Amino acid sequence: MSHIGILALFKEILFKRWLDKNAFKVLAEIGVGSGQVVLDFGCGPGTYTIPAAKLVGESGRVYALDVDKGALERVEKKARKEGLNNVVRIESSGGEAIPLGAETIDVVLLIDVLQEIKDIGALFSEVRRIVKPNGKVFVFPMHIGEEEAMRLAKSMGFTLEGKKARQVLAFSR
């Protein structure tokens, strides 16, 4: 890896740390709010799931999807500790399929997860299926690059609205 490549990776890591620490603020700024239905795809330990659940409130719902059962258990434990009853666990087999109905989701979060997906185009196709008309998709394309994420999202009919929080790509359906 070249010095430029190492520097770019270091900048991504620093931004991801900042993003994780400021998840609630960033989600509020990008428009996650009361009554929405959110999918946190590849939720991990709930860094974004829990703040999203607080923002959507009791009238909303957050689906926490991950392949790691231990991570999902941590999410559930955090949600209970915070008194949140609006987090729904979804265990994934690791594929691109999302077991949710068509046009049921207001916001999809794809934060530092695309590099784990074998067929990113198939994932964007599934995301398009589940997102409501005018729904939003937020992508932090760590490890794959913005250009690739934009190309794939646009090929599935998403419109790039711009960047949020400096490096998070915002798409609409």
C-alpha positions as CSV (number, residue, x, y, z in Angstrom):
1,M,0.0,0.0,0.0
2,S,1.4,3.4,-0.9
3,H,1.8,6.3,1.6
4,I,-1.2,8.0,0.0
5,G,-3.3,4.8,0.5
6,I,-2.2,4.6,4.1
7,L,-3.0,8.2,4.7
8,A,-6.5,7.8,3.2
9,L,-7.2,4.7,5.4
10,F,-6.0,6.6,8.5
11,K,-8.4,9.5,7.6
12,E,-11.3,7.0,7.2
13,I,-10.5,5.5,10.5
14,L,-10.4,8.8,12.3
15,F,-13.7,9.9,10.7
16,K,-15.4,6.6,11.6
17,R,-14.3,7.1,15.2
18,W,-15.8,10.6,15.2
19,L,-18.9,9.3,13.5
20,D,-19.4,6.6,16.2
21,K,-18.9,9.1,19.0
22,N,-21.4,11.5,17.5
23,A,-24.0,9.0,16.2
24,F,-27.0,10.6,17.9
25,K,-26.1,14.1,16.6
26,V,-25.4,12.9,13.1
27,L,-28.6,10.8,12.8
28,A,-30.6,13.8,14.0
29,E,-28.9,16.1,11.5
30,I,-29.5,13.7,8.6
31,G,-33.2,13.6,9.4
32,V,-33.9,10.5,11.5
33,G,-36.9,11.5,13.5
34,S,-40.2,10.7,15.2
35,G,-42.3,7.9,13.9
36,Q,-39.9,6.7,11.2
37,V,-39.0,3.1,10.5
38,V,-35.2,2.6,10.2
39,L,-33.1,-0.4,9.1
40,D,-29.6,-0.5,10.6
41,F,-28.0,-3.0,8.2
42,G,-25.0,-4.6,9.8
43,C,-25.8,-3.0,13.1
44,G,-22.9,-4.5,15.1
45,P,-23.2,-3.6,18.8
46,G,-25.8,-0.9,18.2
47,T,-23.7,2.2,17.8
48,Y,-26.4,3.6,15.5
49,T,-29.3,1.4,16.4
50,I,-29.7,2.8,19.9
51,P,-29.5,6.5,19.0
52,A,-31.9,5.9,16.0
53,A,-34.4,4.2,18.4
54,K,-34.3,7.2,20.7
55,L,-34.9,9.6,17.8
56,V,-37.8,7.7,16.2
57,G,-39.5,7.3,19.6
58,E,-42.2,4.9,20.6
59,S,-44.2,5.6,17.4
60,G,-41.2,4.5,15.3
61,R,-39.2,1.3,14.9
62,V,-35.6,0.4,14.3
63,Y,-34.6,-3.0,12.7
64,A,-31.2,-4.1,13.9
65,L,-29.9,-6.6,11.3
66,D,-26.6,-8.4,11.6
67,V,-25.0,-11.8,11.1
68,D,-23.3,-11.7,14.6
69,K,-25.8,-13.1,17.1
70,G,-23.6,-11.9,20.0
71,A,-23.8,-8.3,18.6
72,L,-27.6,-8.6,18.3
73,E,-27.8,-9.8,21.9
74,R,-25.7,-6.7,23.0
75,V,-28.1,-4.5,21.0
76,E,-31.1,-6.0,22.8
77,K,-29.4,-5.6,26.2
78,K,-28.6,-2.0,25.5
79,A,-32.2,-1.3,24.3
80,R,-33.7,-2.9,27.4
81,K,-31.3,-0.9,29.6
82,E,-32.3,2.3,27.9
83,G,-36.0,1.4,28.2
84,L,-36.4,1.2,24.4
85,N,-39.2,-1.2,23.1
86,N,-38.9,-0.2,19.5
87,V,-35.8,-2.2,18.4
88,V,-36.5,-5.4,16.5
89,R,-33.7,-7.9,16.0
90,I,-33.1,-9.5,12.6
91,E,-30.6,-12.3,12.3
92,S,-29.0,-12.4,8.9
93,S,-27.5,-15.4,7.1
94,G,-24.9,-13.1,5.7
95,G,-26.5,-12.7,2.3
96,E,-28.0,-9.7,0.7
97,A,-31.6,-10.6,1.3
98,I,-33.5,-8.4,3.7
99,P,-36.6,-10.1,5.3
100,L,-38.8,-7.0,5.3
101,G,-41.7,-6.1,3.1
102,A,-41.5,-3.9,0.1
103,E,-41.6,-0.1,0.7
104,T,-41.7,-0.4,4.5
105,I,-38.6,1.5,5.5
106,D,-38.1,5.3,5.7
107,V,-34.3,5.2,6.4
108,V,-31.6,2.6,5.7
109,L,-28.2,3.0,7.4
110,L,-25.3,1.3,5.6
111,I,-22.4,2.5,7.9
112,D,-19.1,0.8,7.3
113,V,-20.7,-2.5,6.1
114,L,-20.4,-2.6,2.3
115,Q,-17.0,-4.2,2.3
116,E,-18.5,-7.2,4.0
117,I,-21.1,-7.9,1.3
118,K,-20.3,-10.2,-1.6
119,D,-22.7,-8.6,-4.1
120,I,-23.2,-5.0,-3.2
121,G,-25.3,-4.4,-6.3
122,A,-27.8,-7.1,-5.1
123,L,-27.8,-5.4,-1.7
124,F,-28.7,-2.0,-3.2
125,S,-31.4,-3.8,-5.2
126,E,-32.9,-5.2,-1.9
127,V,-32.6,-1.8,-0.3
128,R,-34.4,-0.2,-3.2
129,R,-37.2,-2.8,-2.7
130,I,-37.7,-2.1,1.0
131,V,-37.3,1.7,1.0
132,K,-40.5,3.7,0.7
133,P,-40.8,6.2,-2.2
134,N,-38.8,9.3,-1.1
135,G,-37.0,7.2,1.5
136,K,-33.4,7.8,2.4
137,V,-30.3,5.7,2.4
138,F,-27.2,6.8,4.2
139,V,-23.9,5.2,3.3
140,F,-20.4,5.5,4.8
141,P,-18.5,3.5,2.2
142,M,-15.4,2.8,4.3
143,H,-13.0,0.4,2.5
144,I,-14.7,0.5,-0.8
145,G,-14.6,4.2,-1.8
146,E,-17.2,6.8,-2.5
147,E,-17.1,6.4,-6.3
148,E,-18.0,2.7,-6.2
149,A,-20.8,3.3,-3.7
150,M,-22.2,6.1,-5.8
151,R,-22.0,4.1,-9.0
152,L,-23.8,1.1,-7.5
153,A,-26.5,3.2,-5.8
154,K,-27.2,5.2,-8.9
155,S,-27.4,2.0,-11.0
156,M,-30.3,0.9,-8.8
157,G,-32.2,4.1,-9.2
158,F,-31.1,6.1,-6.2
159,T,-30.4,9.8,-6.4
160,L,-27.4,11.2,-4.7
161,E,-28.5,14.2,-2.5
162,G,-24.9,14.9,-1.3
163,K,-22.8,14.3,1.7
164,K,-23.8,14.6,5.3
165,A,-21.4,15.0,8.2
166,R,-18.6,15.5,5.7
167,Q,-18.3,11.9,4.4
168,V,-21.7,10.1,4.7
169,L,-23.4,9.8,1.3
170,A,-27.1,10.6,1.3
171,F,-29.3,9.0,-1.4
172,S,-33.0,9.1,-1.9
173,R,-35.3,6.8,-3.8
